[in-house]
Amino acid sequence: MSKKTAGKPLDPTRAIDLLTSQFIKDYRASLADFPDNKKVELVEHILSCLDCAEIFWKNQTSADWKILADKENAFLKKHGKRLKMYKQKRMYLYYGDRHLLSEKNVYTTDEWNSLSHDKQMFSPSEYDSFFEACRRVLYNERDFLLLEQNPEDEAEERKSKEKELQGTPDKISTKGKQKREAQDNKTYLSQEQTVLLMHYLQQERLFLHDEYLNKTEFGKAIEILTGYSQHTSRQDLGKYQDYQSKENLKKIDGLLTRLKIAIDKDLKQK
């Protein structure tokens, strides 16, 4: 900083330029410590705080300051440790702390102390000019960050595709839905026999166990594969012992025998 006459304040334009430069450094350090997908949210929070600070300096009421303080507290509660650098850089000082010009090195402590009381801080109009300079920087930064993001419609399309792949209940109930009856013979096994077979396959670790695949998800899988109601299948999975009749066990054994014969036939040709 160039030498100044003790007790003489800087030209307001020069002071605003110096403070804006320091604001940019502190803001970018705070932003670098934030997750990429939350950076725009931080920029918009600072912009909102500048708006609140501008209103406060026009009216200078405790109610207006409380709005700003509550906004800061709510943001801190939401983001916690993400705001460590934001707090370390004391970004809140830029919203109008009395010691701002000294704390952010526009003046040294001695220079600041030598100023008259009314010159130790910006006037409301000077704050307006400072806030506007900060906004111009933040608007550009926000545009840059937004241009780095994927379009919103792409994100929605991706979510829709993921939903389809996961086989969500609405997809199950609307696409290719077949009404099944317990003994309709559309598949080799009845619903009870299918549930019992699934139990044995999971028991022998063909499928993931409950800590990874719960009964609700298992029910959905059965409905997708066989058309049997996921709700009934889910309930039946909890009482598979009731279905271990000789008839059901023989039907499953017959299916596995048929599978073994088919596999042996193809194996002989290899």
C-alpha positions in Angstrom: 0.0 0.0 0.0 1.3 3.5 -0.8 2.3 5.8 2.0 -0.4 8.1 3.3 -0.5 11.1 5.5 -1.4 9.9 9.0 -5.0 10.6 9.8 -5.9 11.2 6.2 -8.5 8.8 4.7 -8.0 7.3 1.3 -10.0 8.6 -1.6 -13.2 6.5 -1.4 -12.8 5.0 -4.9 -9.3 3.8 -4.0 -10.5 2.4 -0.7 -13.4 0.6 -2.4 -11.0 -0.9 -5.0 -8.6 -2.1 -2.3 -11.3 -3.7 -0.3 -12.9 -5.3 -3.4 -9.6 -6.9 -4.3 -9.3 -8.4 -0.8 -12.9 -9.5 -1.0 -12.2 -11.4 -4.2 -9.2 -13.2 -2.6 -11.2 -14.2 0.5 -14.2 -15.3 -1.5 -12.2 -17.5 -3.9 -10.4 -19.1 -0.9 -13.8 -19.8 0.6 -15.2 -21.2 -2.7 -12.2 -23.5 -3.2 -13.0 -25.3 0.0 -16.6 -25.9 -1.1 -17.9 -29.0 -3.0 -18.2 -28.4 -6.7 -22.0 -29.1 -6.7 -22.5 -26.6 -3.9 -20.4 -23.7 -5.2 -23.3 -21.9 -6.9 -25.2 -22.1 -3.6 -22.3 -20.3 -1.8 -22.2 -17.6 -4.4 -25.9 -17.0 -4.1 -25.7 -16.9 -0.3 -23.1 -14.2 -0.4 -25.1 -12.2 -3.0 -28.1 -12.5 -0.7 -26.1 -11.3 2.3 -24.9 -8.3 0.3 -28.5 -7.5 -0.4 -29.4 -7.7 3.3 -26.4 -5.6 4.2 -27.3 -2.9 1.8 -30.8 -2.7 3.3 -29.3 -2.5 6.8 -26.9 0.4 5.9 -29.8 2.4 4.4 -31.9 2.0 7.6 -29.4 0.8 10.2 -32.1 -0.9 12.3 -31.5 -3.9 14.6 -34.3 -5.8 12.8 -32.6 -5.5 9.5 -29.3 -6.7 11.0 -31.0 -9.7 12.6 -32.3 -10.8 9.1 -28.7 -10.9 7.9 -27.5 -12.6 11.1 -30.2 -15.3 10.9 -29.4 -15.9 7.2 -25.7 -16.5 8.2 -26.6 -18.8 11.0 -29.0 -20.9 8.9 -26.3 -21.3 6.2 -23.8 -22.4 8.8 -26.2 -25.0 10.3 -26.8 -26.4 6.8 -23.2 -26.6 5.6 -21.2 -26.9 8.8 -17.5 -27.8 8.2 -17.8 -26.8 4.5 -17.7 -23.2 5.9 -14.4 -23.4 7.8 -12.5 -21.4 5.3 -15.5 -18.9 4.9 -15.3 -18.4 8.7 -11.5 -18.3 8.7 -11.5 -15.6 6.1 -14.2 -13.7 8.2 -16.3 -13.1 5.2 -19.0 -11.7 7.5 -16.9 -8.6 8.0 -17.6 -7.5 4.4 -21.3 -7.1 5.3 -20.5 -4.0 7.4 -18.4 -4.6 10.5 -17.2 -1.3 12.0 -13.5 -2.5 11.9 -13.7 -3.7 8.3 -11.2 -1.1 6.8 -8.7 -2.0 9.4 -9.3 -5.8 9.7 -9.1 -6.2 5.9 -5.9 -4.1 5.6 -7.2 -1.1 3.7 -5.6 0.8 6.6 -3.0 -0.3 9.2 -4.2 -0.3 12.7 -2.3 2.9 13.5 -3.7 4.6 10.4 -7.2 3.5 11.2 -6.9 4.7 14.9 -5.7 8.1 13.7 -8.8 8.6 11.5 -11.7 10.6 12.9 -14.6 8.4 14.0 -16.8 9.1 11.0 -13.9 8.2 8.6 -13.1 4.8 10.1 -15.8 3.2 8.1 -17.6 3.6 4.8 -20.6 5.9 4.6 -23.9 4.2 3.4 -23.3 5.5 -0.1 -19.8 4.1 -0.1 -21.1 0.8 1.1 -23.5 0.8 -1.8 -20.6 1.3 -4.2 -18.6 -1.5 -2.5 -21.5 -3.9 -2.5 -22.2 -3.2 -6.2 -18.5 -3.9 -7.1 -18.7 -7.2 -5.2 -21.9 -8.1 -7.0 -20.4 -7.6 -10.4 -17.6 -10.1 -9.5 -20.1 -12.6 -8.1 -22.4 -12.4 -11.1 -19.5 -13.3 -13.4 -18.4 -16.1 -11.1 -21.9 -17.5 -10.9 -22.3 -17.5 -14.7 -19.0 -19.3 -15.0 -20.0 -22.0 -12.5 -23.4 -22.4 -14.1 -21.8 -22.9 -17.5 -19.7 -25.7 -16.0 -22.8 -27.6 -14.9 -24.8 -30.1 -16.9 -28.2 -28.8 -18.1 -31.1 -29.4 -15.7 -33.0 -31.4 -18.3 -30.1 -33.8 -18.7 -30.0 -34.4 -15.0 -33.8 -35.1 -15.1 -33.3 -37.5 -18.0 -30.5 -39.3 -16.2 -32.7 -39.7 -13.1 -35.5 -41.0 -15.2 -33.3 -43.6 -16.8 -31.8 -44.6 -13.5 -35.4 -45.0 -12.2 -36.2 -47.3 -15.1 -33.1 -49.5 -14.5 -33.9 -49.8 -10.8 -37.4 -51.2 -11.7 -39.3 -48.8 -9.5 -42.9 -49.7 -8.4 -44.6 -47.3 -10.8 -42.7 -48.9 -13.7 -43.6 -52.3 -12.6 -47.3 -51.4 -12.3 -47.7 -49.7 -15.6 -45.4 -51.4 -18.1 -46.1 -54.9 -19.3 -48.1 -55.7 -16.2 -49.8 -59.1 -16.3 -52.5 -60.2 -13.8 -51.4 -63.5 -12.4 -53.3 -66.2 -10.5 -51.7 -68.6 -8.1 -52.3 -71.7 -10.4 -52.6 -70.1 -13.9 -49.7 -72.2 -15.4 -48.2 -69.2 -17.2 -44.9 -70.2 -15.6 -43.8 -73.6 -14.5 -44.1 -72.9 -10.8 -47.0 -71.5 -8.9 -46.5 -68.3 -6.8 -46.0 -70.3 -3.6 -43.5 -72.6 -5.4 -41.7 -69.6 -6.9 -41.3 -68.0 -3.5 -40.0 -71.3 -2.1 -37.5 -71.7 -4.9 -36.3 -68.1 -4.4 -35.8 -68.8 -0.7 -33.6 -71.8 -1.5 -31.7 -69.8 -4.1 -31.0 -67.1 -1.6 -30.2 -69.6 1.1 -27.5 -71.1 -1.2 -26.2 -67.6 -2.0 -27.3 -67.2 -5.6 -28.8 -63.9 -4.5 -27.6 -61.3 -2.1 -28.8 -61.7 1.5 -31.1 -59.4 3.5 -28.5 -56.8 4.5 -28.2 -56.0 0.7 -31.5 -57.2 -0.7 -34.5 -56.8 1.6 -37.8 -58.5 1.2 -39.4 -55.4 -0.5 -36.7 -55.4 -3.2 -36.9 -59.2 -3.5 -40.7 -58.9 -4.0 -40.1 -56.4 -6.8 -37.6 -58.7 -8.5 -40.1 -61.6 -8.4 -42.8 -59.5 -10.0 -40.5 -58.3 -12.7 -39.4 -61.9 -13.5 -42.6 -63.8 -13.1 -45.5 -61.3 -13.0 -46.6 -62.5 -9.6 -47.6 -59.7 -7.2 -44.7 -58.2 -5.4 -46.8 -57.5 -2.3 -48.0 -61.1 -2.1 -44.5 -62.5 -2.8 -43.0 -60.2 -0.2 -45.5 -61.5 2.4 -45.0 -65.1 1.3 -41.2 -64.8 1.7 -41.7 -64.3 5.4 -43.6 -67.6 5.7 -41.9 -69.8 3.2 -42.0 -72.7 5.7 -45.8 -72.9 5.2 -45.1 -73.8 1.5 -42.7 -76.7 2.1 -45.3 -79.3 1.2 -44.3 -82.5 -0.5 -46.1 -81.4 -3.7 -44.3 -78.1 -3.8 -40.9 -79.6 -3.1 -41.4 -82.3 -5.8 -42.4 -79.6 -8.3 -39.2 -77.6 -7.6 -37.1 -80.8 -7.7 -38.7 -81.6 -11.1 -37.7 -78.2 -12.4 -34.1 -78.5 -11.2 -34.0 -82.0 -12.8 -35.1 -80.6 -16.1 -32.5 -77.8 -15.8 -29.8 -80.5 -15.1 -30.8 -82.5 -18.2 -30.8 -79.4 -20.4 -27.3 -78.4 -19.1 -25.9 -81.9 -19.4 -27.2 -82.1 -23.0 -25.4 -78.8 -24.0 -22.3 -79.8 -22.0 -21.9 -83.0 -24.0 -21.7 -81.0 -27.1 -18.8 -78.9 -25.8 
